[in-house]
Amino acid sequence: MDRMYRVLGFWTGVMAVMFYLGDMKETALLFLAQTGFFVLVSYLKLSERMYMYIFGVYLTIFFAGFTYYTTFMLTPGFGE
């Protein structure tokens, strides 16, 4: 399970680089922080149950933040 967190760290790192190259610096920093979190947690040698709990908390925080952003901060019709 710790290897999957390294895989998540790799892909969030790739996304951070792509966001940085796309001149989206705030998003790149967010993904860089996620990369650091995933890589750090992957080396803690926790039980598989604890890794699942951490991932569940991560998803809960993400969905709450995403829902808040899309409901209250996103400008309607921004893609037109």
DSSP file (Angstrom, degrees, kcal/mol; ACC not computed):
  #  RESIDUE AA STRUCTURE BP1 BP2  ACC     N-H-->O    O-->H-N    N-H-->O    O-->H-N    TCO  KAPPA ALPHA  PHI   PSI    X-CA   Y-CA   Z-CA
    1    1 A M     >        0   0    0      0, 0.0     4,-1.2     0, 0.0     3,-0.4   0.000 360.0 360.0 360.0 -31.9    0.0    0.0    0.0
    2    2 A D  H  >  +     0   0    0      1,-0.2     4,-1.4     2,-0.2     5,-0.1   0.833 360.0  58.2 -64.7 -30.0    2.9    2.3    0.6
    3    3 A R  H  > S+     0   0    0      1,-0.2     4,-2.1     2,-0.2    -1,-0.2   0.851  99.8  56.8 -67.6 -33.1    3.9    2.0   -3.0
    4    4 A M  H  > S+     0   0    0     -3,-0.4     4,-2.5     1,-0.2    -1,-0.2   0.850 103.6  53.5 -67.4 -31.9    0.5    3.2   -4.1
    5    5 A Y  H  X S+     0   0    0     -4,-1.2     4,-2.3     2,-0.2    -1,-0.2   0.855 107.5  51.1 -69.0 -33.4    1.1    6.4   -2.1
    6    6 A R  H  X S+     0   0    0     -4,-1.4     4,-2.4     2,-0.2    -2,-0.2   0.882 109.2  51.0 -67.7 -36.9    4.4    6.8   -4.0
    7    7 A V  H  X S+     0   0    0     -4,-2.1     4,-2.5     2,-0.2    -2,-0.2   0.924 110.3  48.7 -63.8 -44.3    2.5    6.4   -7.3
    8    8 A L  H  X S+     0   0    0     -4,-2.5     4,-2.5     1,-0.2     5,-0.2   0.903 111.2  51.0 -60.7 -40.7    0.0    9.0   -6.2
    9    9 A G  H  X S+     0   0    0     -4,-2.3     4,-1.9     2,-0.2    -2,-0.2   0.895 109.1  51.1 -62.8 -40.1    3.0   11.3   -5.3
   10   10 A F  H  X S+     0   0    0     -4,-2.4     4,-2.3     2,-0.2    -2,-0.2   0.948 112.9  44.1 -61.5 -49.0    4.5   10.7   -8.7
   11   11 A W  H  X S+     0   0    0     -4,-2.5     4,-2.3     1,-0.2    -2,-0.2   0.870 113.0  49.7 -70.3 -35.9    1.3   11.6  -10.6
   12   12 A T  H  X S+     0   0    0     -4,-2.5     4,-2.1    -5,-0.2    -1,-0.2   0.849 110.6  52.8 -69.1 -30.3    0.6   14.7   -8.4
   13   13 A G  H  X S+     0   0    0     -4,-1.9     4,-2.1    -5,-0.2    -2,-0.2   0.906 108.3  49.6 -66.3 -41.5    4.2   15.7   -9.1
   14   14 A V  H  X S+     0   0    0     -4,-2.3     4,-2.3     1,-0.2    -2,-0.2   0.923 111.9  48.5 -61.5 -43.9    3.7   15.3  -12.8
   15   15 A M  H  X S+     0   0    0     -4,-2.3     4,-2.8     1,-0.2     5,-0.2   0.876 107.8  55.1 -64.8 -36.5    0.5   17.4  -12.6
   16   16 A A  H  X S+     0   0    0     -4,-2.1     4,-2.2     2,-0.2    -1,-0.2   0.919 109.5  46.8 -61.8 -42.9    2.4   20.1  -10.5
   17   17 A V  H  X S+     0   0    0     -4,-2.1     4,-2.6     2,-0.2    -2,-0.2   0.919 112.8  49.4 -64.2 -43.3    5.0   20.4  -13.3
   18   18 A M  H  X S+     0   0    0     -4,-2.3     4,-1.5     1,-0.2    -2,-0.2   0.900 111.6  48.2 -64.8 -40.6    2.3   20.6  -15.9
   19   19 A F  H  <>S+     0   0    0     -4,-2.8     5,-2.7     2,-0.2    -1,-0.2   0.896 111.6  50.9 -65.2 -38.6    0.4   23.3  -14.0
   20   20 A Y  H ><5S+     0   0    0     -4,-2.2     3,-1.6     1,-0.2    -2,-0.2   0.923 110.6  47.8 -64.3 -43.5    3.6   25.2  -13.5
   21   21 A L  H 3<5S+     0   0    0     -4,-2.6    -1,-0.2     1,-0.3    -2,-0.2   0.780 107.8  56.9 -68.1 -25.4    4.4   25.1  -17.2
   22   22 A G  T 3<5S-     0   0    0     -4,-1.5    -1,-0.3    -5,-0.2    -2,-0.2   0.278 119.9-111.6 -86.8  10.5    0.9   26.2  -18.0
   23   23 A D  T < 5S+     0   0    0     -3,-1.6     2,-0.5     1,-0.2    -3,-0.2   0.843  79.1 130.3  62.6  37.7    1.4   29.3  -15.8
   24   24 A M     >< +     0   0    0     -5,-2.7     4,-2.1     1,-0.2     5,-0.2  -0.686  25.2 166.2-115.8  74.4   -1.0   28.1  -13.1
   25   25 A K  H  >  +     0   0    0     -2,-0.5     4,-2.1     1,-0.2     5,-0.2   0.834  68.4  52.4 -66.8 -37.9    1.3   28.7  -10.2
   26   26 A E  H  > S+     0   0    0      2,-0.2     4,-1.9     1,-0.2    -1,-0.2   0.925 113.0  45.2 -64.7 -43.5   -1.2   28.5   -7.3
   27   27 A T  H  > S+     0   0    0      1,-0.2     4,-2.4     2,-0.2    -2,-0.2   0.876 110.2  55.2 -67.3 -36.9   -2.5   25.1   -8.6
   28   28 A A  H  X S+     0   0    0     -4,-2.1     4,-2.1     1,-0.2    -1,-0.2   0.896 108.0  49.1 -62.5 -40.1    1.1   23.9   -9.1
   29   29 A L  H  X S+     0   0    0     -4,-2.1     4,-2.2     2,-0.2    -1,-0.2   0.887 109.3  52.7 -66.7 -38.0    1.8   24.7   -5.4
   30   30 A L  H  X S+     0   0    0     -4,-1.9     4,-1.9     1,-0.2    -2,-0.2   0.929 112.6  43.8 -61.3 -45.7   -1.3   22.9   -4.3
   31   31 A F  H  X S+     0   0    0     -4,-2.4     4,-2.2     2,-0.2    -2,-0.2   0.826 110.4  55.7 -71.5 -30.6   -0.3   19.8   -6.2
   32   32 A L  H  X S+     0   0    0     -4,-2.1     4,-2.3     2,-0.2    -1,-0.2   0.889 107.5  49.7 -66.2 -38.4    3.3   20.1   -5.0
   33   33 A A  H  X S+     0   0    0     -4,-2.2     4,-2.3     2,-0.2    -2,-0.2   0.899 110.4  50.0 -65.1 -40.6    2.0   20.1   -1.4
   34   34 A Q  H  X S+     0   0    0     -4,-1.9     4,-2.7     2,-0.2     5,-0.2   0.888 108.6  53.3 -64.5 -38.2    0.0   17.0   -2.2
   35   35 A T  H  X S+     0   0    0     -4,-2.2     4,-2.5     1,-0.2     5,-0.3   0.940 109.7  47.4 -60.6 -47.4    3.1   15.3   -3.7
   36   36 A G  H  X S+     0   0    0     -4,-2.3     4,-2.4     1,-0.2    -2,-0.2   0.898 112.2  50.6 -60.7 -40.9    5.0   16.0   -0.5
   37   37 A F  H  X S+     0   0    0     -4,-2.3     4,-2.6     2,-0.2     5,-0.2   0.945 112.3  45.4 -62.1 -49.5    2.1   14.7    1.6
   38   38 A F  H  X S+     0   0    0     -4,-2.7     4,-1.8     1,-0.2    -2,-0.2   0.907 115.3  46.2 -64.4 -42.4    1.8   11.4   -0.4
   39   39 A V  H  X S+     0   0    0     -4,-2.5     4,-0.9    -5,-0.2    -1,-0.2   0.912 113.4  49.8 -68.2 -40.8    5.6   10.8   -0.5
   40   40 A L  H >< S+     0   0    0     -4,-2.4     3,-0.8    -5,-0.3    -2,-0.2   0.934 112.6  46.4 -61.8 -46.3    6.0   11.5    3.2
   41   41 A V  H >< S+     0   0    0     -4,-2.6     3,-1.5     1,-0.2     5,-0.3   0.833 103.9  63.8 -66.4 -31.5    3.1    9.2    4.2
   42   42 A S  H >< S+     0   0    0     -4,-1.8     3,-0.5     1,-0.3    -1,-0.2   0.781 101.4  50.5 -66.2 -24.7    4.4    6.5    1.9
   43   43 A Y  T << S+     0   0    0     -4,-0.9    -1,-0.3    -3,-0.8    -2,-0.2   0.333  86.5  85.8 -94.7   8.1    7.6    6.1    4.0
   44   44 A L  T <  S-     0   0    0     -3,-1.5    -1,-0.2    -4,-0.1    -2,-0.1   0.621  86.5-137.7 -83.2 -12.1    5.8    5.9    7.4
   45   45 A K    <   +     0   0    0     -3,-0.5     2,-0.1    -4,-0.3    -3,-0.1   0.941  40.5 168.4  55.0  53.2    5.3    2.1    7.1
   46   46 A L        -     0   0    0     -5,-0.3   -44,-0.1     1,-0.1    -1,-0.1  -0.351  40.0 -88.3 -87.4 171.8    1.8    2.1    8.4
   47   47 A S     >  -     0   0    0      1,-0.1     4,-2.1    -2,-0.1     5,-0.2  -0.384  37.3-111.3 -75.2 161.7   -0.7   -0.7    8.3
   48   48 A E  H  > S+     0   0    0      1,-0.2     4,-2.0     2,-0.2     5,-0.1   0.867 118.8  55.7 -63.3 -35.6   -3.0   -1.0    5.2
   49   49 A R  H  > S+     0   0    0      2,-0.2     4,-2.2     1,-0.2    -1,-0.2   0.907 107.1  49.1 -62.2 -42.2   -6.0   -0.1    7.3
   50   50 A M  H  > S+     0   0    0      1,-0.2     4,-2.6     2,-0.2    -2,-0.2   0.892 108.4  53.3 -66.9 -39.1   -4.3    3.2    8.4
   51   51 A Y  H  X S+     0   0    0     -4,-2.1     4,-2.2     1,-0.2    -1,-0.2   0.899 109.7  49.1 -60.7 -39.3   -3.4    4.0    4.8
   52   52 A M  H  X S+     0   0    0     -4,-2.0     4,-2.3     2,-0.2    -2,-0.2   0.895 110.3  50.4 -67.4 -39.9   -7.1    3.5    3.8
   53   53 A Y  H  X S+     0   0    0     -4,-2.2     4,-2.3     2,-0.2    -2,-0.2   0.924 111.0  48.9 -62.2 -44.2   -8.2    5.8    6.7
   54   54 A I  H  X S+     0   0    0     -4,-2.6     4,-2.4     1,-0.2    -2,-0.2   0.912 111.6  49.2 -62.7 -42.4   -5.7    8.5    5.6
   55   55 A F  H  X S+     0   0    0     -4,-2.2     4,-2.6     2,-0.2    -1,-0.2   0.888 109.3  52.6 -65.5 -38.1   -6.9    8.2    2.0
   56   56 A G  H  X S+     0   0    0     -4,-2.3     4,-2.2     2,-0.2    -2,-0.2   0.904 110.6  46.9 -62.6 -41.8  -10.6    8.5    3.2
   57   57 A V  H  X S+     0   0    0     -4,-2.3     4,-2.5     2,-0.2     5,-0.2   0.905 111.2  52.5 -65.6 -41.3   -9.8   11.6    5.1
   58   58 A Y  H  X S+     0   0    0     -4,-2.4     4,-2.4     1,-0.2    -2,-0.2   0.928 111.0  46.4 -59.4 -46.5   -7.9   13.0    2.1
   59   59 A L  H  X S+     0   0    0     -4,-2.6     4,-2.9     2,-0.2     5,-0.2   0.884 110.9  52.6 -65.2 -38.3  -10.9   12.4   -0.2
   60   60 A T  H  X S+     0   0    0     -4,-2.2     4,-2.2     2,-0.2    -2,-0.2   0.934 111.9  45.1 -62.7 -46.1  -13.4   13.9    2.3
   61   61 A I  H  X S+     0   0    0     -4,-2.5     4,-2.4     2,-0.2    -2,-0.2   0.907 114.1  50.3 -64.3 -41.6  -11.3   17.1    2.5
   62   62 A F  H  X S+     0   0    0     -4,-2.4     4,-3.1    -5,-0.2     5,-0.2   0.950 112.0  45.7 -61.6 -49.4  -10.9   17.2   -1.2
   63   63 A F  H  X S+     0   0    0     -4,-2.9     4,-2.4     1,-0.2     5,-0.2   0.881 113.2  50.0 -64.9 -37.6  -14.6   16.8   -1.9
   64   64 A A  H  X S+     0   0    0     -4,-2.2     4,-2.2    -5,-0.2    -1,-0.2   0.932 114.8  44.1 -64.3 -44.8  -15.6   19.3    0.7
   65   65 A G  H  X S+     0   0    0     -4,-2.4     4,-2.5     2,-0.2    -2,-0.2   0.904 114.6  48.6 -66.3 -41.8  -13.1   21.9   -0.7
   66   66 A F  H  X S+     0   0    0     -4,-3.1     4,-2.7     2,-0.2     5,-0.2   0.902 112.0  48.9 -65.4 -41.3  -14.1   21.2   -4.3
   67   67 A T  H  X S+     0   0    0     -4,-2.4     4,-1.9    -5,-0.2     5,-0.2   0.911 112.2  48.6 -65.2 -42.3  -17.8   21.5   -3.5
   68   68 A Y  H  X>S+     0   0    0     -4,-2.2     4,-2.8    -5,-0.2     5,-0.6   0.937 113.4  47.9 -61.3 -46.3  -17.2   24.8   -1.7
   69   69 A Y  I  X>S+     0   0    0     -4,-2.5     5,-2.0     1,-0.2     4,-1.7   0.934 114.8  43.6 -62.0 -47.8  -15.2   26.1   -4.6
   70   70 A T  I  <5S+     0   0    0     -4,-2.7    -1,-0.2     3,-0.2    -2,-0.2   0.790 119.4  43.9 -71.6 -25.7  -17.6   25.2   -7.3
   71   71 A T  I  <5S+     0   0    0     -4,-1.9    -2,-0.2    -5,-0.2    -1,-0.2   0.908 130.5  15.0 -83.8 -43.6  -20.6   26.4   -5.3
   72   72 A F  I  <5S+     0   0    0     -4,-2.8    -3,-0.2    -5,-0.2    -2,-0.2   0.680 131.2  32.5-109.8 -21.0  -19.4   29.7   -3.9
   73   73 A M  I  <<S+     0   0    0     -4,-1.7     2,-0.2    -5,-0.6    -3,-0.2   0.717  85.9  97.8-113.9 -25.4  -16.3   30.8   -5.8
   74   74 A L  S   <S-     0   0    0     -5,-2.0     3,-0.0     1,-0.1    -4,-0.0  -0.481  71.9-126.4 -73.2 131.5  -16.5   29.6   -9.4
   75   75 A T    >   -     0   0    0     -2,-0.2     3,-1.2     1,-0.1    -1,-0.1  -0.646  27.3-117.1 -78.8 125.5  -17.8   32.2  -11.9
   76   76 A P  T 3  S+     0   0    0      0, 0.0    -1,-0.1     0, 0.0     0, 0.0  -0.370  96.3  14.8 -62.8 137.1  -20.7   30.9  -13.9
   77   77 A G  T >  S+     0   0    0     -2,-0.1     3,-1.1     1,-0.1    -2,-0.0   0.758  78.5 143.3  74.4  25.6  -20.0   30.7  -17.6
   78   78 A F  T <   +     0   0    0     -3,-1.2    -1,-0.1     1,-0.2    -3,-0.0   0.740  65.9  56.2 -71.5 -21.1  -16.3   31.0  -17.2
   79   79 A G  T 3         0   0    0      1,-0.2    -1,-0.2     0, 0.0    -2,-0.0   0.417 360.0 360.0 -92.0   2.6  -15.5   28.5  -20.1
   80   80 A E    <         0   0    0     -3,-1.1    -1,-0.2     0, 0.0    -2,-0.1   0.472 360.0 360.0 -88.1 360.0  -17.5   30.3  -22.8
